[in-house]
Amino acid sequence: MKKLSDKDLDLSNANRGVWLVKVPKYIAERWESGNTAKDVGKLKIKRVQGQKPQVSFSLEESLTKAMPENKEIEQKTSIPQDHTFMVSANANQTLAVFSCTTGEPTDDTPAPVKLSLEGKVVQRAECRPINDKNYMILKQDAIRRAIKPKNTTISIKAPVNAYKPISNHASNIAHEKAKKNEGKKSRDDKDQVMEMLFALFEKHQYYKINDLVKATKQPVPYLKQILNEICDYNVKNPHRNMWELKAEYRHYKKTEEEKAEEKEEKMDSDDSD
């Protein structure tokens, strides 16, 4: 996403007043489920002189019906249609509403990110249902679902075969096929195997038997027989269970530090002469 700067904020609606409304969970679920119509409800404000304005909200009738097939909502029964607003001033806090719009990322020329200030919160309200018969049914259903145990025990008349045994699994079949295609490993000439081993030990000083078997493609007993002649088997850490060449077969390249030490020793011997 493109990084926003101070100049990317749209302030054209900065002076507009907006309401911050808290709605019940069952209404929010209906709105967010994607089954909302163009109009989600009607808001009525009744003004009486000398009294606070009375605000009521009527939910769209199509959203109040039971939705047992909808998996996105928790309250699948019918919900109340009429609600009241408990309005309070927003004097102690400064709140604002922002919106962010972006273009489709899959487009060849996606629209730039746009961050807008939609307005300043001037009223806070809480949407509450009217305590009628529909609301009582709603609360009873919510209480039943809350106390209903998640795991239940049922009696069955016949055994249920949840798992059917398989005589031979696909992984075993694939393994046997790979072994058959590879065939029985044949022994190569001993001198040829030793040359391969010396070449490997020029790259690394220590090897595990599995790595040597993969590299030489020789049977394990035959390979161990040759290794016992030219290698030592480490039984202590840090190279436990690993093979390395015997001292008489080692001819590793000297490191720069070893070369420098030999050079210093030679200079000291020349000076003493």
C-alpha positions in Angstrom: 0.0 0.0 0.0 1.2 3.5 -0.8 2.6 5.4 2.1 0.4 8.4 3.0 1.7 11.9 3.6 0.1 15.0 5.2 -1.0 16.2 1.8 -3.0 13.1 1.0 -5.7 13.9 3.6 -9.0 15.2 2.2 -10.4 17.9 4.6 -13.4 19.0 2.5 -15.8 17.6 5.2 -13.9 18.7 8.2 -16.7 21.0 9.4 -19.5 18.4 9.1 -21.1 17.1 12.3 -21.6 13.3 12.5 -23.2 11.0 15.1 -21.4 8.1 16.8 -24.0 5.4 17.4 -23.5 2.1 19.3 -25.9 -0.6 17.9 -26.8 -4.0 19.3 -24.7 -7.0 18.1 -27.6 -8.6 16.2 -28.1 -5.4 14.1 -24.4 -5.1 13.3 -24.4 -8.8 12.2 -27.3 -8.2 9.8 -25.6 -5.1 8.3 -22.3 -6.8 7.9 -23.7 -10.1 6.5 -24.1 -8.6 3.0 -27.9 -9.1 3.0 -28.6 -5.5 3.6 -30.9 -3.5 1.3 -30.2 0.0 0.1 -32.0 1.4 3.1 -31.2 -0.2 6.5 -33.7 1.7 8.5 -35.4 5.0 9.2 -34.5 7.6 11.9 -37.1 9.9 13.3 -36.4 12.9 15.5 -39.3 14.4 17.4 -38.8 17.8 18.9 -40.9 19.0 21.8 -40.5 22.5 23.1 -38.8 22.5 26.5 -37.8 18.9 26.3 -34.9 16.9 24.8 -35.5 15.6 21.3 -36.9 12.1 21.1 -35.0 9.9 18.6 -36.4 6.6 17.4 -35.1 4.1 14.8 -37.0 1.6 12.8 -35.0 -1.2 11.2 -35.8 -2.3 7.6 -38.4 -5.0 7.8 -36.5 -7.4 5.5 -33.6 -7.4 8.1 -35.8 -8.3 11.0 -36.9 -11.7 9.6 -35.4 -15.0 10.7 -32.3 -16.0 8.7 -31.6 -19.7 9.6 -29.6 -20.2 6.4 -27.1 -17.4 7.0 -23.9 -18.7 8.6 -22.5 -15.2 9.2 -24.9 -14.2 11.9 -25.4 -15.6 15.4 -29.0 -14.6 16.0 -30.8 -16.5 13.3 -34.4 -15.8 14.7 -36.4 -12.7 14.1 -35.2 -9.5 15.8 -37.0 -6.3 17.0 -37.7 -3.6 14.5 -38.3 -0.6 16.7 -35.5 1.0 18.8 -34.9 4.2 20.7 -31.8 6.3 20.8 -30.2 7.4 24.1 -28.4 10.6 23.0 -25.6 12.2 25.0 -23.4 15.2 24.2 -19.7 14.7 23.3 -18.2 17.5 25.3 -15.3 15.8 27.0 -13.7 14.2 24.0 -12.7 15.2 20.5 -13.6 12.4 18.1 -13.6 12.3 14.3 -14.5 9.8 11.6 -12.1 9.0 8.8 -12.5 6.9 5.7 -9.9 5.2 3.5 -10.6 4.2 -0.2 -8.2 2.3 -2.4 -8.5 1.0 -6.0 -8.4 -2.6 -7.0 -4.8 -3.9 -6.7 -5.4 -6.2 -9.7 -6.1 -3.2 -12.1 -3.4 -2.1 -14.5 -3.7 1.4 -13.1 -5.1 1.2 -9.6 -6.6 4.3 -8.1 -4.3 6.0 -5.5 -5.0 5.6 -1.8 -7.4 8.3 -0.5 -7.8 9.2 3.2 -10.7 11.5 4.0 -12.0 13.2 7.1 -15.7 12.6 7.1 -16.6 14.9 10.0 -16.3 15.6 13.7 -18.4 13.7 16.2 -21.0 16.1 17.7 -23.4 13.5 19.3 -23.0 10.1 20.8 -26.0 7.7 20.9 -26.8 4.2 22.0 -29.4 2.3 20.0 -31.6 0.3 22.4 -34.5 -2.1 21.6 -38.0 -1.5 23.0 -39.0 -3.9 25.7 -41.8 -5.6 23.9 -42.8 -9.2 23.2 -40.3 -9.6 20.3 -37.4 -8.4 22.5 -38.3 -10.8 25.3 -38.3 -13.7 22.8 -34.9 -12.5 21.6 -33.5 -12.5 25.1 -34.9 -16.0 25.9 -33.3 -17.4 22.8 -29.9 -15.7 23.6 -30.0 -17.2 27.2 -30.8 -20.7 25.8 -27.9 -20.6 23.4 -25.5 -19.3 26.2 -26.3 -22.2 28.5 -26.4 -24.9 25.9 -23.3 -27.1 26.2 -21.0 -27.2 23.2 -20.4 -30.9 23.5 -23.4 -33.2 23.8 -23.8 -37.0 24.3 -26.1 -38.9 21.9 -27.1 -42.6 21.8 -26.6 -44.6 18.6 -28.3 -47.8 17.6 -25.5 -49.1 15.4 -21.8 -48.6 15.4 -20.5 -45.8 13.2 -17.4 -46.6 11.0 -15.7 -43.2 11.2 -12.5 -44.7 9.9 -12.2 -47.5 7.3 -9.0 -49.5 7.5 -6.8 -49.6 4.4 -4.7 -52.6 3.6 -1.9 -50.6 2.1 -1.5 -46.9 2.3 -0.5 -44.8 -0.7 2.7 -43.7 1.0 3.8 -47.3 1.5 3.1 -48.1 -2.1 5.1 -45.1 -3.3 8.0 -46.1 -1.0 8.0 -49.7 -2.4 7.9 -48.5 -5.9 10.9 -46.1 -5.4 12.9 -49.0 -3.9 12.1 -51.2 -6.8 13.0 -48.5 -9.3 16.3 -47.9 -7.5 17.2 -51.6 -7.6 19.7 -53.4 -5.5 22.9 -51.4 -5.0 25.9 -53.0 -6.7 29.5 -52.9 -5.4 31.9 -50.8 -7.3 35.6 -51.4 -7.5 37.3 -50.8 -4.2 39.9 -48.4 -5.6 37.1 -46.4 -7.3 35.1 -46.1 -4.1 38.2 -45.0 -2.2 38.8 -42.3 -4.8 35.2 -41.1 -4.3 35.7 -41.0 -0.6 39.0 -39.1 -0.8 37.3 -36.5 -3.1 34.4 -36.1 -0.6 36.7 -35.6 2.4 38.6 -32.9 0.5 35.4 -30.9 0.6 34.5 -31.6 4.3 36.4 -33.2 7.1 33.5 -35.0 8.8 30.6 -37.1 7.3 27.7 -39.2 8.6 27.3 -42.6 7.1 24.0 -41.7 5.5 25.6 -38.9 3.5 28.4 -41.1 2.3 25.9 -43.8 1.2 24.0 -41.2 -0.8 27.1 -39.8 -2.4 28.8 -43.1 -3.3 25.6 -45.3 -3.8 27.3 -48.3 -2.2 25.8 -50.9 0.1 26.2 -49.9 3.8 28.2 -53.1 4.9 30.6 -52.7 1.9 31.1 -49.0 2.5 31.8 -49.5 6.2 34.4 -52.1 5.4 36.3 -49.5 3.3 35.8 -46.8 5.8 37.3 -48.8 8.6 40.5 -49.0 6.6 40.9 -45.3 5.8 38.8 -43.5 8.4 38.3 -43.1 12.1 34.8 -43.2 13.7 34.2 -40.5 16.3 32.4 -41.6 19.4 32.8 -38.3 21.3 31.4 -34.8 20.8 31.4 -32.5 19.0 31.6 -34.8 15.9 30.0 -37.9 17.5 28.8 -40.6 15.1 30.8 -39.1 12.2 33.7 -40.4 10.1 36.9 -38.6 9.3 40.1 -39.6 7.4 42.9 -41.2 9.4 45.9 -39.0 10.1 48.1 -40.6 7.4 45.5 -39.8 4.7 44.8 -36.2 5.6 46.2 -33.5 3.4 43.9 -30.5 4.0 44.9 -27.1 2.7 46.5 -25.0 5.4 44.6 -22.0 6.6 46.0 -18.4 6.4 46.7 -18.5 10.1 48.8 -21.7 9.9 50.7 -20.3 6.9 51.5 -17.1 8.9 52.6 -19.1 11.9 55.0 -21.2 9.7 56.4 -18.1 8.1 57.1 -16.5 11.5 58.8 -19.7 12.7 60.9 -19.8 9.6 62.0 -16.1 10.1 62.9 -16.8 13.7 65.0 -19.8 12.7 66.8 -17.6 10.1 67.5 -14.9 12.6 69.0 -17.4 15.1 71.3 -18.7 12.4 
